[in-house]
Amino acid sequence: MKYIKQKYIFSILFLLAFGIQTLNAQVQAKIQEEDIEKKDTTETKRYSFVPLPLVYFTPETRWGFGVGSFLSFRFKNQTQVVPPSQMQIGFAYTLEKQLLAYLPFQLFVKDGKVKLYGELGYYKYVYRYFGNGSESLESDEEIYKVDYPRVRLNALYRVHPKIFTGVRYFMDDYKIQEIATDGLLATQDILGNKGGLISAFGVVANYDSRDDVFYPVRGGLVELSFLTNSKSFGSDFEFKKIFLDASRYFNFGKNNILALNIYSETTFGDAPFNQLSQLGGTKRMRGFLEGRFRDDHFLTFQSEYRFPIFWKIKGAIFGSVASVGSQEDGFQKTFFAYGFGIRIGISKIEKINLRLDYGFGKNTSGFYLTFGEAF
């Protein structure tokens, strides 16, 4: 019965999120048509290249240092009506002896009718594990070290001016290098405690009416996807996941923006512990350590108010509520987080910000220094 209720909850939330996106569809369409008319529809060769010395901080990594770059461009013969393609490349090393090499990208081809996006990366990482479920204990915290290559590939075709549908592939090859000898991963029969390959195919659809990819002030984004991990795809595990990520942005004038987000993950089957839905981190439930609570299902709602201060500096205050739950028992406990932050513009052409946030939860807090918005 609880499982059936969960399906209804996620269906209602999706319909609500999609309704938020389309509530003022005619108004948004008219505004954006006027914006397009103002753009130069001739071929443009303008591109933006931003080299970035990387210095950041999160509770999971502590201080990290490295180099990175951001490239925004359009392919030959593409006009300014076509959204710019973007590529980022970064290398970083943290005080937790973590190594990160990553290449996220988003490409628009065929006059913007085809969207390719994803990430290629290699990570030598250190994670924290507290056990599974909403009742996991802080005293059970342990550290485990893992190496893995990562592949995230999405290929979508535009079926409507703002709707794309297509296919998705995810791959992570986890090689656990070290676990605590007296920790839960070593002393209990936890699926995935010896690592393993994740290989999943699925479908994805998104509706995108944002006016800007990096710092939207109006419009919204809804993405719904379904993934199947199967041994027939090379995976060591058999499970399925449904993802919903819906954001909406309201502009109250003079760069005063209210941003809302609903995010959920639903798991069916036997997922390893490192593929369970996790609460916390730099994007969702800031103030909680990433993975402080994890389970089959995760549901969160967050809001953020962004406002100008002076020059290229903006402020933000945010709050969120979330829950994790199992397939058997459903959601049992609710968590709250809140905080404030500063945004510093680092690019004149693209709206890329340096983000400094401080988040709080019950008996926990965290400082985050990173790039880009949480959502």
N, C-alpha and C positions, 0 to 999 in steps of 0.2 A: 504493500500500500504506500509506504514512504517513497519507494522507487517511482511509483506511478505519479505521486504528487510532485516529485522532483522534475519529472519530464514536463508536467504542466507549468511548473514555475519557470523553467528555462524557456518554454515556448512563449509564455506570456511576456517575459522579459525581452525576448527577441522582437515580438510584435510591438511592444512599447518602444523599444529603441528604434525600430524601423519607422514607427509612427512619428517619433520625434524628428527624424530626418526629413520626412516628407510633409510635415505639417504645413510648412510655408514654402512648398516646392515652387509654386508659381512666382512668388515674390523673389526667391533666390535665383530662379532661372532668368528673370528679367534683369536683376542686378548684374548677373554674370554675363548676360548678353551685351549689356552696356559696357562692361569691362572689356570684353573681346573686341567690340567696335573701336575702342580707344587704342587697342594694341596695333602695332605695325605688323601687317600680315605678309610683308616681304621676307625673303630669306635673311636669316641672321646668323652671324658667326660668333656672336658673343658667348663667352664662357667664363666661368668663375673658378679659380684655383686658389684654395686657401690652405697653406701649410700650417700645421698646428703642433706646437710642442705640447705633449700630453702630460699634464700634472693633475691627478684627481685623487679623490678619497671616498671610500665607502666603508661601512663597518665590516664588510666581508673581506675586503682586500687591504685595508688600511691605505697608506699612500702608494700610488702607482705613478710610474714615470715612463715616458716613451716619446715616440714621434708619430704623427699622423698627418693626413692630408684629406681635403675634401675637393672633389671636382664636380662641377655642375655644367652641363653642356647640352647642345642639341645636335643631332646628326645632320649630315648634309641635306640641303633642300627643305629642312623642317623650319616652319615659321614659328613665331612667338605664341601662336594659338596652341601649339603642342606643348604640353608640360615639359620642363627640362629633365633630362636624365641626370642621375647622380651616382657617384661612386665614392666610397671612402676606403682608406686603407690605414691600418694602424698597427703598431707594435708597442707593447708595453710590458713592464716588469714591475712587480709589486713587492712591498716589504714582507708579504706572506710567501715570498719565493714563488709567485705565480708568473707564468709567461702567457701572453695573449698575442695572437696574430690573427687579424680579421679583415675581411673585405666585404662589407655590405654594399648592395647596389640596387638601383631601380632604373630600368631602361624602358623608354617609350619608342617603339619602332612602328613601321607601317603607318605613318602619319598619326601616331598616337593610338591606333586601334589595338595594338598588342602591347601589353605591359609585362615585363620580365623583372622579377625582383627576388631578393633572397640574400644569402650570406655564405661565404666560404671562410673557414677559419681553422685554427689549431690552438688548443688551449691546454696548458699545463696548470691545473687549478687546484685550489684547496677549498674544500667545502665543510660546512658544519652540519651535523646530523643530530636531531633530538629524539628521533623515533617518529612513528606515524600516528596521525590522529590529533584531534583538538585537545586531548588531555596529556600530550607529551610533556615531559618534565624538563625544566631548564637544567636540573642537576644531571641529566643524562647526556648533556652536550658532549660531542666528540668531534674530532677532526679526521677527515679522510682526504687522501690525495689521489687525483685522477688525471690521466692524459687522454685527450680525445680529439680527433678531427671532426669538423662539423660541416655539413652540407644542408643548405636550405634553398630550395628552388621552387619558384612559382611562375607559371606561364598562364596568362589570362588574356581573353579576347573581349573587346568592348561590344556588348550587345545592346547598349543604350548609352546616350551621351555621358551618363555618370555611373553606369553599372558594368562591371567586368566579371566574367566567370571563367574558370579554368581548372587546372590541375596543380597539385602540390606534391613535393617529395621532401622528406626529412630523413637525415641520417646523422647519428652520433655513434662513434665506436668507442665506448667507455672501457678504459683499461685502468682499473683501480690499482694504484701503486703501493698504497700504505693505508692501513686502518689501525685504530687503537686496539691493542691486544685484549683489553678488558672491556671494550665498548659493546654496544648493541649489535653492530655489524659483525663482530667476531663471535659473539656468544649466543646469538639468536639466529633462527632460520629465516632471514629476511631476503626476499626475492631481489636479485641484482647485486648482492653483496660481493660478488666476484667479478662484477662488470658485465659487459655484453654489448652486442651490436643492436642498435635501434635502426630499423629501416621501414619507412612508412610511406604509402601512397594515399592520395585522397583528392578531394575536390574542394574548391574554394570559390566564394563569390563575395564581392564587395561593392558597396555603394559609396561614392566619394564626391561630396559637393564642397569640400574645403577650398578656401580661396588661396591657401598656401600650405605646402607640405610641412614646413618646419615650425611655423608659428601662425597657425590659423586664427583668424579673428571672427569668422562666420562660417556657416555650413557645418558639415559633419562627415563622419566616416563610420560605416557599419561593415564588419567583415565576419562572415560565418564560414567555418570550414569543418570538414570531417576527414579524419585520418585513420587508416588501418595499418597496424603493425602485424606482419605475418611472416612466418618462416618461409613462405613461398617468395617473399621479397628479400630474403636473406636475414631477416630479423631473428634474434634469439628469443623473442617474446611474442606472445599473442594477446593483443589488446587493441581497443579502439578509443578514439577521443573525438569529442565535439568541442570546438572553440567558438566563442562569441566575443567580439570586441566592438563596442559601439561608443562613439564619442560625438558630442555636439557642442558647438561654440556659439556664444551669444555676444555680440558687440554692443555695448551701451554708450559708445561714443568716447572720443579722446583716449582710445586704446585701453579702455576698461573692458575686460573680457571675463565672462563666466564660462568655464570649461567643465563639462560633465562627462563621466565615463562609466559604462557598465562592462564588466569583463567576467567571463565564466569559462570553466573547463569541466567537462563531464567525461568520466572514464568508465569503460565497460571492459571486463576481462581482467587479466592478471598483469598489471603493469609493475615493473621494477620500482624500487623505492625512489630512484633518481628521476623517474618519469611521472611520479605523482604530482598533483597540483600543489604548488608551493605558495605560501603567504609570506609577504615581505620582500624587501629589496629596493632598488632605486626607482622603480616605476609604480609599484602597487603596495599599499600599506607601508609607506615610508615611515620609519621609526622602528619597525620590526626587522630582525635579521632575516635574510633570504632563507627560506626553508625552516623558519622557526616552528611553523605548523605546516603539515602536508597530509594530504589524503586523496581519495579518489576524485572528489569534487571540490571545486573552489568557486566562490561567487563573491564579487566585490562591487561596490558602488563608490565612486570618488568624485569630488568636486574641487575645483580650484579657481580662485579669483585672482586675476592678473591685472596689474595696474602700473601706470608710469610713475617714476619718481623724478628723475631728471636725466638729461643727456641720453645715453644709451642704457641706462639702468632702470630696470623694472622690478617691482615687488610681486610677491605671491603669498597667499594664505590658502591652505588646503586642509581637507578632512576626508576620511574614508571609513567605511564599515565593510567587514568581510566575514566569511565563514568557510570552514572546510568540513567535509563530511564523507562518510564511507558509503559504499554501495548497499551495505546491509542496514545501517542505522540512520542514514541521512544526515542533515545538518543538526548539530547538537549545541553549538556554542558560537557566540558572536564576539568579534573583536573590533575595536575602534582605534583610529589613529588620527593625528592632526599635526599641523606644523606650519612653518613659514619659510620663505626663501627669497633670494635675490637672483635676478637675471641680468647678465651683462652681454650686450651685443658684440660679436666678434667679427662679423662680416657685413660690409656695406651693401653687397648685392643680394645675398641670401640671408634670410632671417634666422641665423644660427646664434644661439645663446650659450654662454657659459652659465651653468645652473648650480647654485648653492642652496641646498635645502637642509633644514633641521626638522626631523620628525619625531613625534612622541607617541608612545602607546602605553598600556598599563605596565608599569615597572620596566619600561624599556625606552630607549631613544637612539637616534642615529644621525650623523652628519654625512651629507652627500655633496661631493664636488664633481660634477660631470658635465657633459655636453648634451644639448637638446632637451626638449620638454619631456615630462613623464608620460604625457599622452596628448 
